[in-house]
């Protein structure tokens, strides 16, 4: 079965003043990509980074690693979705 491009998984973490998102997508070129976005609430400052991963399983592992890192920060980020 041929897969079409689109989002597979998205997670978002927040503190009282900051947010962080990660999403696993299958892009138009047929590659698995993890897109990370972050910024401050009430601020126009933000950033984005794209990381090519080998396959869907590696993308899930990377997002799980991001989850562990976010929840261990001081102050810890809370998972929103």
PyMOL Python script that loads the backbone (N, CA, C, O; Angstrom):
from pymol import cmd

cmd.read_pdbstr("""\
ATOM      1  N   UNK A   1       0.841  -1.177   0.000  1.00  0.00           N
ATOM      2  CA  UNK A   1       0.000   0.000   0.000  1.00  0.00           C
ATOM      3  C   UNK A   1       0.887   1.240   0.000  1.00  0.00           C
ATOM      4  O   UNK A   1       1.815   1.343   0.802  1.00  0.00           O
ATOM      5  N   UNK A   2       0.605   2.166  -0.885  1.00  0.00           N
ATOM      6  CA  UNK A   2       1.380   3.395  -0.979  1.00  0.00           C
ATOM      7  C   UNK A   2       0.876   4.405   0.047  1.00  0.00           C
ATOM      8  O   UNK A   2      -0.327   4.646   0.148  1.00  0.00           O
ATOM      9  N   UNK A   3       1.793   4.991   0.804  1.00  0.00           N
ATOM     10  CA  UNK A   3       1.445   5.979   1.824  1.00  0.00           C
ATOM     11  C   UNK A   3       1.467   7.368   1.208  1.00  0.00           C
ATOM     12  O   UNK A   3       2.347   7.680   0.406  1.00  0.00           O
ATOM     13  N   UNK A   4       0.509   8.199   1.577  1.00  0.00           N
ATOM     14  CA  UNK A   4       0.488   9.578   1.105  1.00  0.00           C
ATOM     15  C   UNK A   4       1.104  10.480   2.157  1.00  0.00           C
ATOM     16  O   UNK A   4       1.111  10.139   3.339  1.00  0.00           O
ATOM     17  N   UNK A   5       1.620  11.626   1.743  1.00  0.00           N
ATOM     18  CA  UNK A   5       2.261  12.562   2.661  1.00  0.00           C
ATOM     19  C   UNK A   5       1.252  13.069   3.676  1.00  0.00           C
ATOM     20  O   UNK A   5       0.075  13.256   3.368  1.00  0.00           O
ATOM     21  N   UNK A   6       1.732  13.287   4.887  1.00  0.00           N
ATOM     22  CA  UNK A   6       0.878  13.833   5.935  1.00  0.00           C
ATOM     23  C   UNK A   6       1.460  13.601   7.310  1.00  0.00           C
ATOM     24  O   UNK A   6       2.482  12.933   7.467  1.00  0.00           O
ATOM     25  N   UNK A   7       0.780  14.174   8.326  1.00  0.00           N
ATOM     26  CA  UNK A   7       1.230  14.050   9.695  1.00  0.00           C
ATOM     27  C   UNK A   7       0.815  12.694  10.265  1.00  0.00           C
ATOM     28  O   UNK A   7      -0.308  12.244  10.037  1.00  0.00           O
ATOM     29  N   UNK A   8       1.709  12.045  10.999  1.00  0.00           N
ATOM     30  CA  UNK A   8       1.448  10.759  11.617  1.00  0.00           C
ATOM     31  C   UNK A   8       1.264  10.910  13.127  1.00  0.00           C
ATOM     32  O   UNK A   8       0.373  10.291  13.709  1.00  0.00           O
ATOM     33  N   UNK A   9       2.101  11.728  13.759  1.00  0.00           N
ATOM     34  CA  UNK A   9       2.099  11.883  15.212  1.00  0.00           C
ATOM     35  C   UNK A   9       2.483  13.308  15.558  1.00  0.00           C
ATOM     36  O   UNK A   9       3.402  13.865  14.957  1.00  0.00           O
ATOM     37  N   UNK A  10       1.788  13.908  16.522  1.00  0.00           N
ATOM     38  CA  UNK A  10       2.133  15.256  16.990  1.00  0.00           C
ATOM     39  C   UNK A  10       2.003  15.289  18.506  1.00  0.00           C
ATOM     40  O   UNK A  10       1.028  14.793  19.070  1.00  0.00           O
ATOM     41  N   UNK A  11       3.009  15.884  19.162  1.00  0.00           N
ATOM     42  CA  UNK A  11       2.973  16.081  20.613  1.00  0.00           C
ATOM     43  C   UNK A  11       3.354  17.519  20.920  1.00  0.00           C
ATOM     44  O   UNK A  11       4.127  18.146  20.196  1.00  0.00           O
ATOM     45  N   UNK A  12       2.786  18.033  22.024  1.00  0.00           N
ATOM     46  CA  UNK A  12       3.062  19.403  22.457  1.00  0.00           C
ATOM     47  C   UNK A  12       3.262  19.421  23.963  1.00  0.00           C
ATOM     48  O   UNK A  12       2.522  18.784  24.713  1.00  0.00           O
ATOM     49  N   UNK A  13       4.287  20.170  24.395  1.00  0.00           N
ATOM     50  CA  UNK A  13       4.582  20.334  25.813  1.00  0.00           C
ATOM     51  C   UNK A  13       4.586  21.822  26.115  1.00  0.00           C
ATOM     52  O   UNK A  13       4.921  22.640  25.258  1.00  0.00           O
ATOM     53  N   UNK A  14       4.205  22.169  27.356  1.00  0.00           N
ATOM     54  CA  UNK A  14       4.181  23.582  27.741  1.00  0.00           C
ATOM     55  C   UNK A  14       4.628  23.765  29.184  1.00  0.00           C
ATOM     56  O   UNK A  14       4.476  22.877  30.023  1.00  0.00           O
ATOM     57  N   UNK A  15       5.185  24.949  29.449  1.00  0.00           N
ATOM     58  CA  UNK A  15       5.372  25.445  30.806  1.00  0.00           C
ATOM     59  C   UNK A  15       4.495  26.684  30.901  1.00  0.00           C
ATOM     60  O   UNK A  15       3.710  26.963  29.995  1.00  0.00           O
ATOM     61  N   UNK A  16       4.623  27.421  31.986  1.00  0.00           N
ATOM     62  CA  UNK A  16       3.807  28.629  32.112  1.00  0.00           C
ATOM     63  C   UNK A  16       4.195  29.707  31.101  1.00  0.00           C
ATOM     64  O   UNK A  16       3.385  30.577  30.781  1.00  0.00           O
ATOM     65  N   UNK A  17       5.430  29.654  30.596  1.00  0.00           N
ATOM     66  CA  UNK A  17       5.874  30.712  29.678  1.00  0.00           C
ATOM     67  C   UNK A  17       6.393  30.219  28.327  1.00  0.00           C
ATOM     68  O   UNK A  17       6.644  31.034  27.440  1.00  0.00           O
ATOM     69  N   UNK A  18       6.560  28.897  28.147  1.00  0.00           N
ATOM     70  CA  UNK A  18       7.139  28.382  26.906  1.00  0.00           C
ATOM     71  C   UNK A  18       6.353  27.196  26.369  1.00  0.00           C
ATOM     72  O   UNK A  18       5.585  26.570  27.099  1.00  0.00           O
ATOM     73  N   UNK A  19       6.548  26.888  25.081  1.00  0.00           N
ATOM     74  CA  UNK A  19       5.919  25.722  24.451  1.00  0.00           C
ATOM     75  C   UNK A  19       6.931  25.040  23.542  1.00  0.00           C
ATOM     76  O   UNK A  19       7.901  25.653  23.097  1.00  0.00           O
ATOM     77  N   UNK A  20       6.688  23.753  23.273  1.00  0.00           N
ATOM     78  CA  UNK A  20       7.572  22.947  22.430  1.00  0.00           C
ATOM     79  C   UNK A  20       6.698  21.912  21.732  1.00  0.00           C
ATOM     80  O   UNK A  20       5.869  21.277  22.383  1.00  0.00           O
ATOM     81  N   UNK A  21       6.860  21.727  20.437  1.00  0.00           N
ATOM     82  CA  UNK A  21       6.093  20.741  19.673  1.00  0.00           C
ATOM     83  C   UNK A  21       7.029  19.862  18.868  1.00  0.00           C
ATOM     84  O   UNK A  21       8.110  20.285  18.459  1.00  0.00           O
ATOM     85  N   UNK A  22       6.593  18.633  18.651  1.00  0.00           N
ATOM     86  CA  UNK A  22       7.313  17.718  17.760  1.00  0.00           C
ATOM     87  C   UNK A  22       6.270  16.953  16.969  1.00  0.00           C
ATOM     88  O   UNK A  22       5.266  16.508  17.524  1.00  0.00           O
ATOM     89  N   UNK A  23       6.501  16.801  15.688  1.00  0.00           N
ATOM     90  CA  UNK A  23       5.581  16.016  14.878  1.00  0.00           C
ATOM     91  C   UNK A  23       6.352  15.157  13.888  1.00  0.00           C
ATOM     92  O   UNK A  23       7.362  15.571  13.321  1.00  0.00           O
ATOM     93  N   UNK A  24       5.844  13.956  13.704  1.00  0.00           N
ATOM     94  CA  UNK A  24       6.407  13.007  12.745  1.00  0.00           C
ATOM     95  C   UNK A  24       5.562  13.075  11.493  1.00  0.00           C
ATOM     96  O   UNK A  24       4.346  12.887  11.540  1.00  0.00           O
ATOM     97  N   UNK A  25       6.209  13.344  10.374  1.00  0.00           N
ATOM     98  CA  UNK A  25       5.487  13.466   9.107  1.00  0.00           C
ATOM     99  C   UNK A  25       6.162  12.633   8.031  1.00  0.00           C
ATOM    100  O   UNK A  25       7.365  12.378   8.069  1.00  0.00           O
ATOM    101  N   UNK A  26       5.356  12.223   7.082  1.00  0.00           N
ATOM    102  CA  UNK A  26       5.815  11.551   5.876  1.00  0.00           C
ATOM    103  C   UNK A  26       5.709  12.602   4.789  1.00  0.00           C
ATOM    104  O   UNK A  26       4.601  12.973   4.401  1.00  0.00           O
ATOM    105  N   UNK A  27       6.838  13.093   4.287  1.00  0.00           N
ATOM    106  CA  UNK A  27       6.798  14.236   3.373  1.00  0.00           C
ATOM    107  C   UNK A  27       6.530  13.834   1.921  1.00  0.00           C
ATOM    108  O   UNK A  27       6.417  12.650   1.603  1.00  0.00           O
ATOM    109  N   UNK A  28       6.431  14.826   1.060  1.00  0.00           N
ATOM    110  CA  UNK A  28       6.101  14.601  -0.346  1.00  0.00           C
ATOM    111  C   UNK A  28       7.178  13.841  -1.105  1.00  0.00           C
ATOM    112  O   UNK A  28       6.904  13.261  -2.156  1.00  0.00           O
ATOM    113  N   UNK A  29       8.401  13.838  -0.584  1.00  0.00           N
ATOM    114  CA  UNK A  29       9.500  13.129  -1.236  1.00  0.00           C
ATOM    115  C   UNK A  29       9.602  11.677  -0.779  1.00  0.00           C
ATOM    116  O   UNK A  29      10.461  10.933  -1.252  1.00  0.00           O
ATOM    117  N   UNK A  30       8.724  11.275   0.142  1.00  0.00           N
ATOM    118  CA  UNK A  30       8.730   9.900   0.623  1.00  0.00           C
ATOM    119  C   UNK A  30       9.675   9.657   1.786  1.00  0.00           C
ATOM    120  O   UNK A  30      10.043   8.514   2.056  1.00  0.00           O
ATOM    121  N   UNK A  31      10.074  10.724   2.483  1.00  0.00           N
ATOM    122  CA  UNK A  31      10.975  10.610   3.626  1.00  0.00           C
ATOM    123  C   UNK A  31      10.213  10.801   4.930  1.00  0.00           C
ATOM    124  O   UNK A  31       9.200  11.499   4.976  1.00  0.00           O
ATOM    125  N   UNK A  32      10.720  10.164   5.999  1.00  0.00           N
ATOM    126  CA  UNK A  32      10.182  10.373   7.349  1.00  0.00           C
ATOM    127  C   UNK A  32      10.951  11.523   7.977  1.00  0.00           C
ATOM    128  O   UNK A  32      12.182  11.530   7.975  1.00  0.00           O
ATOM    129  N   UNK A  33      10.224  12.493   8.515  1.00  0.00           N
ATOM    130  CA  UNK A  33      10.822  13.704   9.050  1.00  0.00           C
ATOM    131  C   UNK A  33      10.190  14.020  10.405  1.00  0.00           C
ATOM    132  O   UNK A  33       8.973  13.921  10.565  1.00  0.00           O
ATOM    133  N   UNK A  34      11.025  14.402  11.385  1.00  0.00           N
ATOM    134  CA  UNK A  34      10.526  14.920  12.656  1.00  0.00           C
ATOM    135  C   UNK A  34      10.760  16.423  12.628  1.00  0.00           C
ATOM    136  O   UNK A  34      11.890  16.884  12.466  1.00  0.00           O
ATOM    137  N   UNK A  35       9.680  17.180  12.787  1.00  0.00           N
ATOM    138  CA  UNK A  35       9.737  18.634  12.788  1.00  0.00           C
ATOM    139  C   UNK A  35       9.540  19.095  14.236  1.00  0.00           C
ATOM    140  O   UNK A  35       8.557  18.737  14.884  1.00  0.00           O
ATOM    141  N   UNK A  36      10.489  19.894  14.730  1.00  0.00           N
ATOM    142  CA  UNK A  36      10.406  20.425  16.092  1.00  0.00           C
ATOM    143  C   UNK A  36      10.205  21.932  16.017  1.00  0.00           C
ATOM    144  O   UNK A  36      10.851  22.618  15.225  1.00  0.00           O
ATOM    145  N   UNK A  37       9.303  22.437  16.851  1.00  0.00           N
ATOM    146  CA  UNK A  37       9.040  23.874  16.922  1.00  0.00           C
ATOM    147  C   UNK A  37       9.011  24.276  18.388  1.00  0.00           C
ATOM    148  O   UNK A  37       8.580  23.495  19.237  1.00  0.00           O
ATOM    149  N   UNK A  38       9.468  25.496  18.695  1.00  0.00           N
ATOM    150  CA  UNK A  38       9.462  25.966  20.069  1.00  0.00           C
ATOM    151  C   UNK A  38       9.318  27.468  20.098  1.00  0.00           C
ATOM    152  O   UNK A  38       9.567  28.152  19.105  1.00  0.00           O
ATOM    153  N   UNK A  39       8.911  27.978  21.256  1.00  0.00           N
ATOM    154  CA  UNK A  39       8.783  29.421  21.388  1.00  0.00           C
ATOM    155  C   UNK A  39       8.288  29.819  22.754  1.00  0.00           C
ATOM    156  O   UNK A  39       8.031  28.977  23.615  1.00  0.00           O
ATOM    157  N   UNK A  40       8.159  31.114  22.940  1.00  0.00           N
ATOM    158  CA  UNK A  40       7.661  31.672  24.188  1.00  0.00           C
ATOM    159  C   UNK A  40       6.206  32.082  24.029  1.00  0.00           C
ATOM    160  O   UNK A  40       5.805  32.597  22.985  1.00  0.00           O
ATOM    161  N   UNK A  41       5.428  31.853  25.063  1.00  0.00           N
ATOM    162  CA  UNK A  41       4.030  32.295  25.048  1.00  0.00           C
ATOM    163  C   UNK A  41       4.021  33.819  25.182  1.00  0.00           C
ATOM    164  O   UNK A  41       4.756  34.379  25.995  1.00  0.00           O
ATOM    165  N   UNK A  42       3.205  34.470  24.402  1.00  0.00           N
ATOM    166  CA  UNK A  42       3.143  35.923  24.455  1.00  0.00           C
ATOM    167  C   UNK A  42       4.361  36.593  23.839  1.00  0.00           C
ATOM    168  O   UNK A  42       4.614  37.770  24.093  1.00  0.00           O
ATOM    169  N   UNK A  43       5.112  35.864  23.038  1.00  0.00           N
ATOM    170  CA  UNK A  43       6.326  36.378  22.422  1.00  0.00           C
ATOM    171  C   UNK A  43       6.333  35.982  20.943  1.00  0.00           C
ATOM    172  O   UNK A  43       5.752  34.965  20.563  1.00  0.00           O
ATOM    173  N   UNK A  44       6.975  36.771  20.137  1.00  0.00           N
ATOM    174  CA  UNK A  44       7.093  36.430  18.722  1.00  0.00           C
ATOM    175  C   UNK A  44       8.370  35.648  18.441  1.00  0.00           C
ATOM    176  O   UNK A  44       8.660  35.316  17.291  1.00  0.00           O
ATOM    177  N   UNK A  45       9.129  35.355  19.483  1.00  0.00           N
ATOM    178  CA  UNK A  45      10.360  34.586  19.322  1.00  0.00           C
ATOM    179  C   UNK A  45      10.016  33.100  19.265  1.00  0.00           C
ATOM    180  O   UNK A  45       9.316  32.577  20.132  1.00  0.00           O
ATOM    181  N   UNK A  46      10.519  32.435  18.234  1.00  0.00           N
ATOM    182  CA  UNK A  46      10.256  31.011  18.075  1.00  0.00           C
ATOM    183  C   UNK A  46      11.322  30.421  17.142  1.00  0.00           C
ATOM    184  O   UNK A  46      12.098  31.145  16.519  1.00  0.00           O
ATOM    185  N   UNK A  47      11.333  29.103  17.067  1.00  0.00           N
ATOM    186  CA  UNK A  47      12.284  28.445  16.190  1.00  0.00           C
ATOM    187  C   UNK A  47      11.712  27.143  15.658  1.00  0.00           C
ATOM    188  O   UNK A  47      10.675  26.664  16.118  1.00  0.00           O
ATOM    189  N   UNK A  48      12.407  26.582  14.683  1.00  0.00           N
ATOM    190  CA  UNK A  48      11.982  25.321  14.073  1.00  0.00           C
ATOM    191  C   UNK A  48      13.216  24.568  13.584  1.00  0.00           C
ATOM    192  O   UNK A  48      14.172  25.166  13.091  1.00  0.00           O
ATOM    193  N   UNK A  49      13.175  23.260  13.730  1.00  0.00           N
ATOM    194  CA  UNK A  49      14.261  22.417  13.245  1.00  0.00           C
ATOM    195  C   UNK A  49      13.650  21.154  12.651  1.00  0.00           C
ATOM    196  O   UNK A  49      12.719  20.587  13.223  1.00  0.00           O
ATOM    197  N   UNK A  50      14.163  20.714  11.515  1.00  0.00           N
ATOM    198  CA  UNK A  50      13.685  19.513  10.848  1.00  0.00           C
ATOM    199  C   UNK A  50      14.787  18.465  10.874  1.00  0.00           C
ATOM    200  O   UNK A  50      15.950  18.762  10.601  1.00  0.00           O
ATOM    201  N   UNK A  51      14.401  17.219  11.210  1.00  0.00           N
ATOM    202  CA  UNK A  51      15.363  16.133  11.320  1.00  0.00           C
ATOM    203  C   UNK A  51      14.866  14.946  10.499  1.00  0.00           C
ATOM    204  O   UNK A  51      13.766  14.445  10.734  1.00  0.00           O
ATOM    205  N   UNK A  52      15.662  14.502   9.546  1.00  0.00           N
ATOM    206  CA  UNK A  52      15.337  13.333   8.729  1.00  0.00           C
ATOM    207  C   UNK A  52      15.605  12.070   9.552  1.00  0.00           C
ATOM    208  O   UNK A  52      16.678  11.939  10.140  1.00  0.00           O
ATOM    209  N   UNK A  53      14.637  11.131   9.603  1.00  0.00           N
ATOM    210  CA  UNK A  53      14.816   9.870  10.324  1.00  0.00           C
ATOM    211  C   UNK A  53      14.695   8.707   9.343  1.00  0.00           C
ATOM    212  O   UNK A  53      14.131   8.854   8.258  1.00  0.00           O
ATOM    213  N   UNK A  54      15.230   7.554   9.733  1.00  0.00           N
ATOM    214  CA  UNK A  54      15.266   6.396   8.834  1.00  0.00           C
ATOM    215  C   UNK A  54      13.891   5.857   8.472  1.00  0.00           C
ATOM    216  O   UNK A  54      13.613   5.559   7.310  1.00  0.00           O
ATOM    217  N   UNK A  55      13.029   5.736   9.491  1.00  0.00           N
ATOM    218  CA  UNK A  55      11.700   5.169   9.261  1.00  0.00           C
ATOM    219  C   UNK A  55      10.750   5.627  10.361  1.00  0.00           C
ATOM    220  O   UNK A  55      11.131   6.389  11.250  1.00  0.00           O
ATOM    221  N   UNK A  56       9.518   5.155  10.290  1.00  0.00           N
ATOM    222  CA  UNK A  56       8.493   5.564  11.249  1.00  0.00           C
ATOM    223  C   UNK A  56       8.871   5.185  12.675  1.00  0.00           C
ATOM    224  O   UNK A  56       8.641   5.965  13.599  1.00  0.00           O
ATOM    225  N   UNK A  57       9.446   4.006  12.871  1.00  0.00           N
ATOM    226  CA  UNK A  57       9.831   3.547  14.209  1.00  0.00           C
ATOM    227  C   UNK A  57      10.892   4.462  14.825  1.00  0.00           C
ATOM    228  O   UNK A  57      10.812   4.794  16.007  1.00  0.00           O
ATOM    229  N   UNK A  58      11.873   4.863  14.038  1.00  0.00           N
ATOM    230  CA  UNK A  58      12.906   5.777  14.546  1.00  0.00           C
ATOM    231  C   UNK A  58      12.307   7.143  14.870  1.00  0.00           C
ATOM    232  O   UNK A  58      12.750   7.803  15.809  1.00  0.00           O
ATOM    233  N   UNK A  59      11.322   7.565  14.116  1.00  0.00           N
ATOM    234  CA  UNK A  59      10.634   8.823  14.406  1.00  0.00           C
ATOM    235  C   UNK A  59       9.902   8.767  15.733  1.00  0.00           C
ATOM    236  O   UNK A  59       9.948   9.720  16.511  1.00  0.00           O
ATOM    237  N   UNK A  60       9.222   7.648  15.998  1.00  0.00           N
ATOM    238  CA  UNK A  60       8.541   7.472  17.282  1.00  0.00           C
ATOM    239  C   UNK A  60       9.546   7.463  18.430  1.00  0.00           C
ATOM    240  O   UNK A  60       9.283   8.039  19.486  1.00  0.00           O
ATOM    241  N   UNK A  61      10.696   6.812  18.234  1.00  0.00           N
ATOM    242  CA  UNK A  61      11.731   6.769  19.268  1.00  0.00           C
ATOM    243  C   UNK A  61      12.275   8.166  19.556  1.00  0.00           C
ATOM    244  O   UNK A  61      12.490   8.521  20.715  1.00  0.00           O
ATOM    245  N   UNK A  62      12.495   8.950  18.522  1.00  0.00           N
ATOM    246  CA  UNK A  62      13.005  10.307  18.712  1.00  0.00           C
ATOM    247  C   UNK A  62      11.999  11.159  19.483  1.00  0.00           C
ATOM    248  O   UNK A  62      12.385  11.912  20.377  1.00  0.00           O
ATOM    249  N   UNK A  63      10.724  11.049  19.149  1.00  0.00           N
ATOM    250  CA  UNK A  63       9.710  11.832  19.861  1.00  0.00           C
ATOM    251  C   UNK A  63       9.596  11.365  21.308  1.00  0.00           C
ATOM    252  O   UNK A  63       9.369  12.189  22.194  1.00  0.00           O
ATOM    253  N   UNK A  64       9.744  10.082  21.572  1.00  0.00           N
ATOM    254  CA  UNK A  64       9.736   9.589  22.959  1.00  0.00           C
ATOM    255  C   UNK A  64      10.944  10.144  23.720  1.00  0.00           C
ATOM    256  O   UNK A  64      10.817  10.508  24.889  1.00  0.00           O
ATOM    257  N   UNK A  65      12.104  10.213  23.078  1.00  0.00           N
ATOM    258  CA  UNK A  65      13.292  10.796  23.708  1.00  0.00           C
ATOM    259  C   UNK A  65      13.057  12.279  24.012  1.00  0.00           C
ATOM    260  O   UNK A  65      13.426  12.756  25.085  1.00  0.00           O
ATOM    261  N   UNK A  66      12.450  13.003  23.082  1.00  0.00           N
ATOM    262  CA  UNK A  66      12.129  14.415  23.299  1.00  0.00           C
ATOM    263  C   UNK A  66      11.201  14.550  24.503  1.00  0.00           C
ATOM    264  O   UNK A  66      11.362  15.465  25.311  1.00  0.00           O
ATOM    265  N   UNK A  67      10.228  13.642  24.627  1.00  0.00           N
ATOM    266  CA  UNK A  67       9.298  13.666  25.761  1.00  0.00           C
ATOM    267  C   UNK A  67      10.053  13.538  27.089  1.00  0.00           C
ATOM    268  O   UNK A  67       9.785  14.281  28.033  1.00  0.00           O
ATOM    269  N   UNK A  68      10.985  12.604  27.155  1.00  0.00           N
ATOM    270  CA  UNK A  68      11.769  12.400  28.385  1.00  0.00           C
ATOM    271  C   UNK A  68      12.575  13.654  28.714  1.00  0.00           C
ATOM    272  O   UNK A  68      12.610  14.083  29.868  1.00  0.00           O
ATOM    273  N   UNK A  69      13.217  14.236  27.720  1.00  0.00           N
ATOM    274  CA  UNK A  69      14.021  15.441  27.941  1.00  0.00           C
ATOM    275  C   UNK A  69      13.150  16.601  28.405  1.00  0.00           C
ATOM    276  O   UNK A  69      13.513  17.300  29.351  1.00  0.00           O
ATOM    277  N   UNK A  70      12.017  16.817  27.763  1.00  0.00           N
ATOM    278  CA  UNK A  70      11.127  17.930  28.127  1.00  0.00           C
ATOM    279  C   UNK A  70      10.612  17.784  29.557  1.00  0.00           C
ATOM    280  O   UNK A  70      10.557  18.771  30.291  1.00  0.00           O
ATOM    281  N   UNK A  71      10.236  16.582  29.960  1.00  0.00           N
ATOM    282  CA  UNK A  71       9.655  16.405  31.296  1.00  0.00           C
ATOM    283  C   UNK A  71      10.706  16.431  32.403  1.00  0.00           C
ATOM    284  O   UNK A  71      10.354  16.554  33.576  1.00  0.00           O
ATOM    285  N   UNK A  72      11.994  16.316  32.054  1.00  0.00           N
ATOM    286  CA  UNK A  72      13.066  16.389  33.058  1.00  0.00           C
ATOM    287  C   UNK A  72      13.642  17.790  33.222  1.00  0.00           C
ATOM    288  O   UNK A  72      14.464  18.019  34.109  1.00  0.00           O
ATOM    289  N   UNK A  73      13.228  18.718  32.390  1.00  0.00           N
ATOM    290  CA  UNK A  73      13.756  20.088  32.480  1.00  0.00           C
ATOM    291  C   UNK A  73      13.240  20.780  33.731  1.00  0.00           C
ATOM    292  O   UNK A  73      12.247  20.356  34.322  1.00  0.00           O
ATOM    293  N   UNK A  74      13.917  21.840  34.128  1.00  0.00           N
ATOM    294  CA  UNK A  74      13.506  22.660  35.269  1.00  0.00           C
ATOM    295  C   UNK A  74      13.142  24.031  34.764  1.00  0.00           C
ATOM    296  O   UNK A  74      14.034  24.718  34.268  1.00  0.00           O
ATOM    297  N   UNK A  75      11.913  24.491  34.844  1.00  0.00           N
ATOM    298  CA  UNK A  75      10.735  23.750  35.290  1.00  0.00           C
ATOM    299  C   UNK A  75      10.326  22.734  34.230  1.00  0.00           C
ATOM    300  O   UNK A  75      10.554  22.946  33.039  1.00  0.00           O
ATOM    301  N   UNK A  76       9.722  21.631  34.666  1.00  0.00           N
ATOM    302  CA  UNK A  76       9.347  20.592  33.697  1.00  0.00           C
ATOM    303  C   UNK A  76       8.214  21.042  32.771  1.00  0.00           C
ATOM    304  O   UNK A  76       7.315  21.783  33.167  1.00  0.00           O
ATOM    305  N   UNK A  77       8.289  20.578  31.555  1.00  0.00           N
ATOM    306  CA  UNK A  77       7.209  20.814  30.600  1.00  0.00           C
ATOM    307  C   UNK A  77       6.129  19.762  30.830  1.00  0.00           C
ATOM    308  O   UNK A  77       6.434  18.615  31.155  1.00  0.00           O
ATOM    309  N   UNK A  78       4.875  20.151  30.661  1.00  0.00           N
ATOM    310  CA  UNK A  78       3.754  19.227  30.784  1.00  0.00           C
ATOM    311  C   UNK A  78       3.254  18.870  29.390  1.00  0.00           C
ATOM    312  O   UNK A  78       3.170  19.727  28.511  1.00  0.00           O
ATOM    313  N   UNK A  79       2.923  17.602  29.200  1.00  0.00           N
ATOM    314  CA  UNK A  79       2.383  17.148  27.909  1.00  0.00           C
ATOM    315  C   UNK A  79       0.970  17.676  27.763  1.00  0.00           C
ATOM    316  O   UNK A  79       0.124  17.451  28.629  1.00  0.00           O
ATOM    317  N   UNK A  80       0.712  18.379  26.666  1.00  0.00           N
ATOM    318  CA  UNK A  80      -0.625  18.927  26.382  1.00  0.00           C
ATOM    319  C   UNK A  80      -1.406  17.955  25.508  1.00  0.00           C
ATOM    320  O   UNK A  80      -2.571  17.677  25.792  1.00  0.00           O
ATOM    321  N   UNK A  81      -0.798  17.437  24.461  1.00  0.00           N
ATOM    322  CA  UNK A  81      -1.394  16.413  23.593  1.00  0.00           C
ATOM    323  C   UNK A  81      -0.324  15.647  22.878  1.00  0.00           C
ATOM    324  O   UNK A  81      -0.627  14.741  22.101  1.00  0.00           O
TER     325      UNK A  81
END
""", "prot")
cmd.dss("prot")
cmd.show_as("cartoon", "prot")
cmd.util.cbc("prot")
cmd.orient("prot")
